């Protein structure tokens, strides 16, 4: 089972700077965190939404940022290029 990528932070900060990522390919949470860290910096949390019964990824995730600058950059960009193995998704 893939556990969420999480750094030690205050819960209030995580709830404030949480961005939703849609149409994610089959990706590990640490891979999503690494991509977003390289693109925007300041990643403190990454999680993939899964079906509660089937435990299968829904194709969406969440990324938390530890600062407003990175969070604003991520939501202002609206799109990020996810390149994982042979998959290239925008």
Buried (B, 14 or more C-beta within 10 A) or exposed (E): EEEBBBEEBEEEBBEEBBBEBEEBBEBBBEBBBBBBBEBBBBBBBBBBBBEEEEEEBEBBBBBBBBBEEBBBBBEEEEEBEBEBEEEEEE
